[in-house]
Amino acid sequence: MTPDQPFAAWQQWMGASPFPGVPGMEASLRDGWSKALAQLQNFDAAELGVAGAPMQQAPQIRFAPDKLQQLQQGYLQEATELWNQSLQSSLSLADKRFKDDAWERNPMSAFAAAVYLLNARTLLSLAEAAESDAKTKARLVFAVEQWMAASAPSNFLAFNPEAIKTAVATKGESLARGVQNMLTDMRQGHVSMTDESLFEVGKNVATTEGAVVFENDFFQLIEYKPLTAKVHERPFLLVPPCINKFYILDLQPTNSFIRYAVSQGMRTFVVSWRNPDASMEKATWDDYIEKAAITAIATVQDITGAKQINALGFCVGGTILTTALAVLAARGQKPVAALTLLTTLIDFSDTGILDVFIDEGMVKFREMQMGKGGLMKGQDMASTFSFLRPNDLVWNYVVGNYLKGQTPPPFDLLYWNSDATNLAGPFFTWYLRHTYLQNELIKPGKLTVCGEKIDLRKLDIPVYVYGSREDHIVPIGGAYGSTQHLPGKKRFAMGSSGHIAGVINPPAANKRSHWLREDGKFPKDVKDWIAGATEKPGSWWTDWSAWLASHAGKQVAAPKTYGKAGKYKAIEPAPGRYVKAKA
């Protein structure tokens, strides 16, 4: 089927040209459609890989003739309606990028934006209609989304009437500020999402009172000052992700998960990961398990004298913590009484949008690049995550910072998001291959970590699993997957919103909802679990804290000092110096 064939059918269906008095309009649309189709048919998925990565040639992409004809006819019909509407009245643009009335008052800009939105919808529909394997199709959709996000007319000064209006109103000062903002961002190596000068770790973020009571080359252990006269006898250890900094759990007093845990009578400890430098470039997955997670568990036991503790892992921290507990189980040890996993993958069958980056060629490239030593730069990782939501986390700030000369407003979460961390190369490449690519953590006896065969079936302890419904990093199905592999008594909670906003949802804010199911059933598919769940208003934190309290033992007098006399003294006040190190 040639690109021209649907046009012949369309002309027979529509009759005369829908663009009377506009010579060449129909030919222009025909030419544009043909070029777009040719680009998609010649698409090479390797272009989405890391530069220089050896990737397999993508299968040829085909389109069903009837689907292609349907899309082509729909495109031409919408283009006709758009043209006629532009001649008769002003265009209404629903997209938030074009919401300023400057777009509506400028007919050329409004028409350009409307044509862009039509092209974006059509190209995305065309990508979704492609006939290929699932991974290639997902990469094609992702590429089109990136392409369209970058090519929006709002991203260019010459086509953005709002930016031009601002430049005129400020007599060019906005453009001067925009250039200065761009130079500042070039020096710091990333696009500013907030006014970073207004935040300082330990002063107005990460302010919960505590002290560092242990440190080694991999982490500092922070103990927090009790806020209650009594605490539960089983201490509580949090293992955050090492791909970013722990203070996402301690942004402000009003939204601090750490402070909330302390206020619930938990004697709370947190792992603060070291930001790797050249001295750690050979650190392995085994190092992070043995010298960090397992050491942190043993240190909390030693400080508190507790035979068992409770532990929580968040995102990659949950994967690390679960692996550590499996190693300890293989050694006949059961130091954790109850486990909490927040937006964590241990079954990597459903990794969402991140799957477009992972294949054998990409993993081999990273192994050659840093598998024996080196660092995965924090800014590279941060950029990857930002481009998962390009309009919100990239181009929105390009337009505001550079075209309009604005300073983004202060926002603690976005300050944290810009505070990148490096990853040790051997650790990172092991993680890519054995979890994301080969999904071996759930295969009994397949992995050997710290000299032990991993078998999650030995983790017969109570577990609270949380997933966020709109999470694009750990999809809700991926988070729920943990329930299918951990044999202990389980409780699953689903919150609304995404990877971070769903987790950081304090009860006092009275925002969002969460879903619970009380019949104790965990069907294989998360959709079936959701079908039997009940929506509860507000934060899931209260349900979790009640669950944790039921596994935390009796209450005892809160300690008066940090650490343990003679062995674990306060090294420095929280949040410690490790978290302040920049990538």
matplotlib code that plots the C-alpha trace (Angstrom):
import matplotlib.pyplot as plt

x = [0.0, 1.5, 0.9, -1.1, -3.8, -5.7, -5.8, -7.6, -10.2, -10.4, -11.0, -13.8, -15.3, -14.9, -15.5, -14.0, -10.9, -11.7, -9.3, -10.9, -8.8, -5.7, -3.5, -1.2, -2.7, -3.9, -0.6, 1.2, -0.8, -0.2, 3.5, 3.7, 1.8, 4.0, 7.2, 5.9, 4.9, 8.3, 10.1, 8.1, 8.5, 12.3, 12.5, 15.5, 15.0, 18.7, 18.4, 16.8, 19.8, 22.7, 25.1, 27.7, 25.7, 25.6, 21.9, 20.1, 18.5, 14.9, 12.3, 10.7, 7.6, 4.4, 0.9, -2.4, -3.8, -7.3, -5.9, -3.6, -6.4, -8.6, -5.9, -5.2, -8.9, -9.3, -6.3, -7.5, -11.0, -9.6, -7.3, -10.3, -12.3, -9.4, -8.8, -12.5, -12.6, -9.6, -11.3, -14.5, -13.5, -10.6, -9.2, -9.6, -6.4, -7.0, -3.3, -1.8, 1.3, -0.9, -3.4, -2.2, -4.5, -1.6, -1.9, -5.6, -5.1, -2.5, -4.2, -1.0, 0.3, -3.0, -3.2, 0.4, -0.3, -3.5, -1.8, 1.0, -1.5, -3.2, 0.1, 1.1, -2.2, -1.9, 1.7, 1.1, -1.9, 0.2, 3.0, 0.4, -1.0, 2.4, 2.7, 5.8, 7.0, 5.9, 9.3, 9.9, 6.4, 6.9, 10.2, 8.5, 5.7, 8.4, 10.4, 7.3, 6.4, 9.9, 10.0, 6.6, 7.5, 10.7, 9.1, 6.2, 6.0, 6.0, 9.6, 10.8, 11.0, 10.0, 6.7, 5.8, 3.6, 3.5, 7.3, 7.4, 4.7, 6.8, 9.9, 8.1, 6.5, 9.9, 11.8, 13.9, 14.8, 13.2, 15.4, 18.5, 17.4, 16.7, 20.3, 21.6, 19.5, 20.7, 24.4, 23.8, 22.2, 25.0, 27.5, 25.5, 24.9, 21.1, 17.9, 16.8, 13.4, 13.3, 15.3, 18.0, 19.6, 16.7, 17.4, 20.1, 20.2, 20.0, 18.6, 15.3, 15.1, 16.2, 15.6, 14.3, 16.5, 19.0, 22.6, 24.9, 25.8, 27.8, 29.5, 31.6, 32.6, 29.1, 26.6, 26.0, 23.4, 21.3, 19.3, 16.5, 15.5, 12.3, 9.2, 7.4, 8.1, 7.9, 8.9, 8.2, 10.8, 11.5, 13.5, 12.7, 15.2, 14.6, 16.6, 16.0, 17.1, 20.8, 20.0, 18.9, 19.1, 17.3, 15.8, 12.9, 11.5, 12.3, 11.7, 9.7, 8.3, 4.8, 5.5, 8.3, 7.7, 10.7, 9.2, 5.8, 7.4, 9.2, 5.9, 4.3, 6.7, 9.1, 12.8, 13.9, 17.1, 17.8, 20.6, 22.1, 24.0, 27.4, 27.5, 30.1, 33.3, 36.3, 37.3, 34.1, 34.1, 34.7, 31.9, 29.7, 26.1, 27.5, 29.3, 26.0, 24.3, 27.0, 28.7, 25.6, 22.2, 23.3, 25.7, 23.0, 20.6, 23.3, 24.3, 20.7, 20.4, 23.7, 22.8, 19.3, 19.9, 16.9, 16.9, 14.7, 14.0, 11.4, 12.7, 11.4, 12.8, 11.8, 12.3, 15.8, 16.3, 13.5, 15.3, 18.5, 16.8, 14.9, 18.1, 19.9, 17.2, 17.3, 21.1, 20.5, 17.8, 20.2, 22.5, 19.7, 19.2, 15.9, 16.8, 13.7, 10.3, 8.2, 9.1, 7.7, 8.2, 7.3, 7.1, 9.6, 10.4, 11.5, 9.7, 10.8, 8.2, 6.5, 9.0, 6.8, 8.4, 11.9, 11.8, 12.4, 16.0, 16.8, 18.0, 21.0, 22.9, 22.4, 23.4, 26.5, 27.5, 27.2, 29.1, 32.0, 31.9, 31.8, 31.3, 34.8, 35.0, 33.7, 30.7, 27.3, 27.0, 24.2, 23.2, 22.9, 20.5, 18.6, 18.2, 16.8, 14.1, 13.3, 12.7, 10.2, 7.9, 9.5, 6.8, 6.5, 10.2, 12.1, 10.4, 8.2, 11.4, 13.2, 10.3, 9.9, 13.6, 15.0, 12.3, 10.4, 13.4, 11.5, 13.0, 11.1, 9.3, 10.7, 9.7, 11.4, 10.6, 12.1, 15.2, 15.6, 15.0, 17.9, 20.3, 21.8, 23.8, 26.4, 26.3, 29.2, 29.5, 29.8, 26.8, 24.8, 25.6, 24.9, 21.5, 20.7, 21.5, 20.2, 17.0, 15.7, 17.1, 17.0, 14.6, 16.5, 15.7, 12.4, 14.0, 14.9, 18.6, 19.4, 21.4, 24.4, 24.8, 27.5, 28.2, 24.5, 21.9, 18.9, 15.4, 12.7, 10.5, 12.5, 11.3, 8.3, 7.7, 4.8, 5.1, 3.4, 3.6, 2.7, 2.3, 1.2, -1.5, 0.0, 3.6, 5.6, 8.9, 7.5, 4.1, 1.4, 1.5, 5.3, 4.9, 2.0, 4.1, 6.0, 2.8, 3.2, 6.7, 6.8, 5.3, 4.5, 1.3, 0.8, -1.0, -1.1, -2.1, -2.5, -2.2, -3.1, -0.7, 2.9, 6.2, 7.0, 3.7, 1.9, 4.4, 4.8, 1.2, 1.0, -2.4, -2.7, -2.9, -6.0, -5.2, -5.8, -7.1, -5.8, -7.3, -7.3, -8.7, -9.6, -10.3, -6.7, -6.8, -3.9, -4.9, -2.2, -3.3, -3.3, -6.5, -8.3, -7.0, -8.2, -11.7, -12.1, -10.6, -12.3, -11.3, -10.4, -10.1, -6.8, -3.3, -2.3, 0.2, -2.3, -3.1, 0.6, 1.5, -1.2, 0.1, 3.7, 2.7, 1.1, 4.5, 6.7, 6.3, 5.5, 6.4, 9.5, 11.0, 12.5, 16.3, 17.9, 21.0, 22.0, 23.8, 25.2, 27.6, 31.2, 30.7, 28.3, 28.7, 27.1, 29.5, 27.7, 24.2, 21.7, 21.5, 25.2, 27.8, 27.3, 24.0, 25.5, 28.1, 27.3, 27.6]
y = [0.0, 3.4, 6.6, 8.0, 5.2, 6.4, 9.9, 8.7, 7.0, 10.2, 12.4, 10.0, 10.2, 13.9, 15.1, 18.5, 20.0, 21.1, 24.0, 26.2, 29.3, 27.8, 26.4, 23.6, 23.0, 19.5, 18.7, 20.0, 17.7, 14.8, 15.4, 15.8, 12.6, 10.7, 11.9, 11.1, 7.6, 7.0, 8.1, 5.7, 2.8, 3.4, 3.8, 2.2, 1.4, 1.5, 5.3, 5.2, 3.5, 5.0, 6.5, 4.0, 1.0, -2.1, -2.8, -5.3, -4.1, -3.4, -5.4, -3.7, -1.8, -2.3, -0.9, -2.5, -0.9, -0.4, 1.2, 3.4, 4.6, 5.3, 7.4, 9.3, 10.0, 11.2, 13.4, 15.1, 15.6, 17.2, 19.4, 20.5, 21.4, 23.2, 25.3, 26.2, 27.1, 29.3, 31.3, 31.7, 32.2, 32.1, 28.7, 27.2, 25.4, 23.1, 22.2, 24.0, 25.0, 27.3, 28.5, 32.1, 34.4, 35.7, 32.5, 33.0, 36.7, 35.8, 33.9, 32.6, 31.3, 29.8, 28.0, 26.8, 25.4, 23.8, 22.2, 21.0, 19.3, 17.7, 16.4, 15.2, 13.2, 11.7, 10.7, 9.1, 7.2, 6.1, 4.9, 3.0, 1.4, 0.0, -3.7, -4.9, -6.7, -5.1, -3.6, -2.0, -0.5, 0.9, 2.5, 3.9, 5.5, 6.8, 8.3, 10.1, 11.5, 12.8, 14.2, 16.0, 17.4, 18.9, 20.3, 22.2, 25.8, 27.0, 25.9, 28.5, 32.2, 33.1, 31.1, 31.8, 34.9, 34.7, 35.0, 37.8, 39.7, 39.4, 40.6, 43.6, 44.4, 44.2, 46.0, 43.0, 42.4, 39.0, 37.9, 39.1, 37.2, 34.2, 34.2, 34.6, 31.7, 29.5, 30.3, 29.5, 26.1, 25.3, 25.8, 23.6, 21.0, 20.8, 22.8, 24.5, 23.3, 25.5, 28.3, 26.1, 29.0, 29.0, 25.5, 24.0, 20.5, 20.5, 24.0, 24.0, 20.4, 17.3, 19.0, 16.2, 16.1, 13.3, 12.2, 10.0, 7.1, 4.9, 5.3, 3.4, 3.9, 3.1, 4.8, 6.8, 5.5, 8.2, 7.8, 10.2, 11.8, 10.4, 12.6, 10.5, 9.4, 5.8, 3.9, 0.5, -2.1, -3.1, -0.4, 0.7, 1.0, 2.8, 1.9, 4.6, 4.3, 4.9, 6.5, 9.7, 11.1, 10.0, 13.3, 12.8, 11.1, 14.2, 17.3, 19.5, 18.9, 18.9, 16.2, 14.2, 10.5, 10.1, 12.6, 10.8, 7.5, 9.0, 10.7, 7.2, 6.0, 4.2, 4.3, 5.3, 4.8, 5.7, 4.8, 7.8, 6.6, 8.0, 9.8, 7.6, 9.2, 7.7, 5.8, 3.8, 3.1, -0.6, -1.2, -4.1, -5.2, -7.6, -4.7, -2.8, -5.8, -6.9, -3.7, -1.5, -3.2, -6.2, -4.0, -1.4, -4.1, -5.6, -2.1, -1.2, -4.5, -3.9, -0.3, -1.2, -4.7, -5.9, -9.5, -8.4, -5.0, -3.8, -2.5, -0.5, -0.3, 2.4, 1.9, 0.5, 0.5, -2.1, -4.3, -4.0, -4.7, -7.7, -9.1, -8.6, -10.4, -13.3, -13.6, -13.6, -16.2, -18.4, -18.1, -19.1, -15.6, -13.8, -10.3, -8.5, -9.1, -7.2, -5.7, -2.7, -2.2, 1.2, 1.3, -1.5, -4.0, -7.5, -9.0, -7.1, -8.5, -5.1, -2.2, 0.3, 3.0, 2.2, -1.0, 0.9, 1.5, -2.1, -4.8, -7.0, -4.6, -1.7, -3.8, -5.1, -1.6, -0.5, -3.5, -2.8, 0.9, 0.5, -3.1, -3.4, 0.1, 3.6, 5.7, 6.2, 10.0, 11.2, 13.9, 11.3, 9.3, 12.4, 13.5, 10.0, 10.2, 13.8, 12.9, 10.3, 13.3, 15.7, 18.4, 18.7, 18.2, 19.6, 21.8, 23.6, 24.9, 25.6, 27.9, 29.6, 30.0, 30.9, 32.3, 34.2, 34.9, 33.6, 32.2, 29.0, 29.1, 27.4, 23.7, 21.4, 18.2, 19.6, 20.8, 17.2, 16.0, 18.1, 16.9, 14.0, 11.0, 8.9, 5.1, 2.7, 1.1, -2.6, -2.1, -0.5, -3.0, -6.0, -4.4, -3.8, -7.4, -9.5, -7.6, -5.4, -7.6, -11.2, -10.8, -13.4, -12.2, -14.1, -17.3, -19.6, -20.4, -18.6, -15.7, -16.0, -12.9, -12.6, -16.3, -17.3, -18.7, -16.3, -17.8, -15.4, -18.2, -18.2, -14.7, -15.9, -12.6, -10.2, -7.6, -4.4, -3.6, -0.2, 0.9, 4.2, 3.9, 6.4, 5.5, 5.6, 4.3, 1.3, 0.6, -0.5, -4.0, -4.2, -3.1, -5.5, -8.3, -8.6, -10.2, -13.2, -14.1, -13.4, -16.2, -14.4, -12.7, -9.7, -6.4, -4.4, -0.7, 1.3, 5.0, 7.6, 9.8, 8.9, 7.5, 10.3, 12.2, 9.0, 8.1, 11.5, 12.1, 13.0, 12.5, 16.1, 17.2, 15.1, 14.6, 11.8, 8.4, 4.9, 1.4, -1.6, -5.1, -6.9, -10.4, -11.5, -12.5, -11.7, -12.7, -12.9, -9.8, -6.4, -5.5, -8.3, -7.1, -3.6, -5.0, -6.2, -3.2, -0.4, 3.2, 5.0, 8.8, 10.4, 9.0, 5.4, 6.4, 5.8, 2.3, 1.5, 2.9, 0.8, -2.3, -1.5, -0.9, -4.4, -5.9, -3.5, -5.1, -3.4, 0.2, 1.0, 4.2, 6.3, 6.5, 9.7, 9.6, 8.6, 5.4, 3.1, 4.0, 3.1, 1.9, 4.0, 7.7, 10.6, 11.4, 14.6, 16.0, 14.7, 14.8, 14.2, 15.1, 12.2, 13.6, 17.0, 15.7, 16.7, 14.4]
z = [0.0, -1.0, 1.0, -2.0, -2.0, 1.1, -0.4, -3.5, -1.3, 0.8, -2.3, -3.5, 0.0, 0.6, -3.0, -3.9, -2.2, 1.3, 0.9, -1.8, -2.6, -0.9, -3.7, -2.7, 0.8, -0.1, -1.8, 1.3, 3.6, 1.3, 1.3, 5.0, 5.6, 3.2, 4.9, 8.4, 7.3, 5.6, 8.8, 10.9, 8.5, 8.5, 12.2, 13.9, 17.6, 18.1, 17.9, 21.3, 22.9, 24.6, 22.0, 21.0, 22.4, 20.2, 19.6, 17.4, 14.3, 14.9, 13.0, 10.1, 11.0, 9.1, 9.2, 8.5, 5.3, 6.7, 9.9, 7.9, 5.7, 8.7, 10.4, 7.2, 6.6, 10.2, 9.9, 6.7, 8.2, 11.3, 9.2, 7.1, 10.2, 11.8, 8.7, 8.4, 12.1, 11.9, 9.1, 11.0, 14.7, 17.1, 17.9, 21.4, 22.6, 25.5, 26.1, 29.1, 27.1, 25.0, 27.7, 27.9, 25.9, 23.9, 21.8, 21.2, 20.3, 17.7, 14.8, 13.3, 16.6, 17.5, 14.1, 14.4, 17.9, 16.7, 13.8, 16.1, 18.4, 15.5, 14.1, 17.6, 18.0, 14.6, 14.9, 18.2, 16.8, 13.9, 16.2, 18.3, 15.1, 14.1, 13.7, 15.4, 18.6, 21.9, 22.8, 19.4, 19.4, 22.9, 21.8, 18.7, 20.9, 23.3, 20.4, 19.0, 22.4, 22.8, 19.3, 19.7, 23.2, 21.8, 18.7, 20.3, 19.0, 22.6, 22.9, 20.4, 21.0, 17.4, 17.7, 21.3, 21.5, 25.3, 25.5, 22.9, 24.8, 28.0, 26.2, 24.8, 28.2, 30.0, 27.2, 26.6, 30.3, 30.2, 27.4, 29.3, 32.4, 30.2, 28.8, 32.4, 33.5, 30.6, 31.5, 35.1, 34.2, 31.8, 34.7, 37.1, 34.4, 34.6, 33.9, 37.1, 38.3, 41.4, 43.0, 44.4, 46.3, 48.7, 50.1, 52.2, 53.5, 57.2, 57.4, 55.7, 54.3, 56.2, 59.6, 61.8, 64.9, 65.2, 65.0, 63.0, 65.2, 62.7, 59.3, 56.9, 53.3, 52.1, 54.4, 57.6, 60.1, 61.5, 64.8, 65.4, 68.6, 70.1, 70.1, 72.6, 76.2, 75.2, 72.1, 70.8, 71.8, 68.2, 66.5, 62.9, 60.1, 56.8, 53.7, 51.0, 47.4, 46.7, 43.3, 45.1, 48.6, 51.7, 52.6, 50.2, 53.3, 55.4, 53.3, 55.7, 59.2, 57.7, 55.1, 56.7, 56.6, 59.0, 61.5, 61.3, 62.1, 65.1, 66.2, 66.2, 68.9, 66.6, 67.5, 64.0, 62.1, 58.5, 56.1, 54.5, 51.4, 50.5, 47.1, 45.3, 44.0, 42.3, 45.5, 45.2, 41.4, 41.9, 44.5, 43.7, 44.4, 47.0, 48.7, 49.0, 50.4, 52.9, 53.8, 53.8, 54.2, 56.4, 58.3, 59.0, 60.3, 62.6, 63.9, 64.8, 66.6, 68.5, 69.4, 70.7, 72.0, 70.0, 68.7, 65.9, 64.2, 61.7, 58.4, 55.4, 51.9, 49.4, 45.6, 44.9, 48.7, 48.9, 46.3, 48.3, 51.6, 50.3, 48.8, 52.1, 54.0, 51.5, 52.1, 55.9, 55.5, 53.6, 56.6, 59.0, 60.3, 60.7, 62.1, 60.7, 62.2, 59.7, 56.3, 54.5, 50.7, 49.2, 45.4, 45.1, 42.4, 43.2, 40.3, 37.2, 34.8, 34.7, 34.6, 32.7, 30.5, 31.7, 29.7, 26.5, 27.6, 28.6, 26.2, 25.8, 23.7, 26.1, 29.1, 27.4, 26.5, 30.1, 31.3, 28.9, 29.9, 33.7, 34.7, 36.1, 37.5, 36.9, 37.8, 36.4, 36.7, 38.7, 36.2, 33.4, 35.6, 36.6, 32.9, 32.0, 34.7, 33.7, 30.1, 31.2, 31.6, 29.2, 29.1, 32.9, 33.9, 30.9, 28.4, 30.9, 32.6, 29.3, 28.3, 31.7, 32.5, 29.1, 26.9, 29.7, 32.0, 35.0, 38.2, 39.1, 42.4, 45.5, 45.8, 48.2, 46.2, 43.0, 44.9, 46.0, 42.5, 41.2, 44.0, 42.0, 43.2, 41.3, 41.2, 41.3, 37.9, 38.9, 41.2, 38.5, 35.8, 38.0, 38.9, 35.2, 34.1, 36.9, 37.7, 34.8, 32.0, 33.4, 36.3, 38.4, 41.9, 41.9, 40.6, 43.5, 43.6, 40.4, 42.0, 44.3, 46.4, 49.1, 48.6, 49.3, 46.9, 46.9, 47.6, 48.4, 49.6, 52.8, 53.8, 55.7, 57.6, 57.6, 54.8, 54.0, 50.3, 48.9, 45.2, 43.6, 41.0, 38.5, 39.1, 35.9, 37.5, 39.5, 37.8, 40.2, 38.7, 39.4, 43.0, 43.5, 42.0, 45.3, 46.8, 44.5, 45.7, 49.5, 51.5, 54.7, 55.8, 53.5, 53.3, 50.1, 49.8, 46.6, 46.8, 44.1, 42.3, 41.3, 42.5, 44.9, 45.5, 46.3, 49.0, 50.5, 51.5, 55.2, 56.9, 58.0, 54.4, 53.9, 50.2, 47.8, 48.5, 49.1, 48.4, 50.7, 50.5, 53.7, 52.5, 52.4, 48.8, 46.4, 42.9, 40.3, 38.4, 40.2, 38.2, 40.0, 43.3, 42.6, 41.6, 45.2, 46.9, 48.8, 48.4, 51.6, 51.8, 52.8, 53.4, 53.6, 56.4, 59.2, 58.0, 57.7, 61.1, 62.8, 61.0, 62.0, 65.6, 65.7, 64.9, 67.0, 70.4, 73.7, 74.6, 76.7, 77.9, 75.1, 75.1, 76.5, 74.3, 70.8, 70.0, 72.7, 75.4, 74.7, 71.1, 69.1, 70.0, 68.1, 65.3, 64.1, 64.0, 61.4, 58.5, 58.4, 55.8, 53.4, 52.2, 51.5, 49.1, 45.5, 42.5]

ax = plt.figure().add_subplot(projection="3d")
ax.plot(x, y, z, "-o")
ax.set_aspect("equal")
plt.show()
